[in-house]
Amino acid sequence: MCGIIGYIGDKNAIHIVLDGLKKLEYRGYDSAGIACLLDGKIKTVKCKGKIKNLESLVDDNLKQSKMAIGHTRWATHGKPSDENAHPHCSGSIALVHNGIIENYAEIKKELQAEGYKFVSQTDTEVIAHLIRKYRESNLSIEEAIRKAVSRLKGSYAIVVMDEKEPDKLIGVRMESPLVVGVSNGEKFIASDVPAFLNHCNRVIFLEDGEMITLNK
């Protein structure tokens, strides 16, 4: 069990995501991380340990970001470490994941044979590389995510960012919780409502197999 959160709007995304992660820490405390979009590039900060450790590493410059995703981890595949902490990135893609991918070893072997380099021992990293692979086949980000998750066996809730789509956050759910918060000019997505309840109270609960694209 892990906790995930994403935000897109006009406010300090880092502050909102860190605040949400603190409310999700009951879902995992082995490691934590954030990815945000700043000046057209994804910046990632992550570390082993609790969210307070992550908070101490966040540069003030990152607080200018208006879109971010965050994760607090309970280790399943791969020991607690900086490398195994989420978000995981591949090319222009960054994502966070809650769940277990049962066929990740098979997919990992295939991707390694195609030249993709893995830096973690997690099952999640295969999702990032798969999305990148299909994105590089000139599919839209939504189509690339659909094709990637169609390969997965197991449970997942994922939230995805793409540098090439700086005005979108995309979430997908299968047998892991994912809920969306709706407010004027901003959207939230998380494992549980308390992660964003201080900011909005209009909620959409995603069903298994649903995907959602969020913008401001």
Secondary structure, DSSP 8 states (H G I E B T S, - for coil): --EEEEEESSS-HHHHHHHHHHHHGGG--SEEEEEEEETTEEEEEEEES-HHHHHHH--GGGGG-SEEEEEEE--SSS-SSTTTSS-EEETTEEEEEEEEETTHHHHHHHHHHTT----SS-STHHHHHHHHHHHTTT--HHHHHHHHHTT--EEEEEEEEETT-TT-EEEEEEBS--EEEEETTEEEEESSGGGTTTT--EEEE--TT-EEEE--
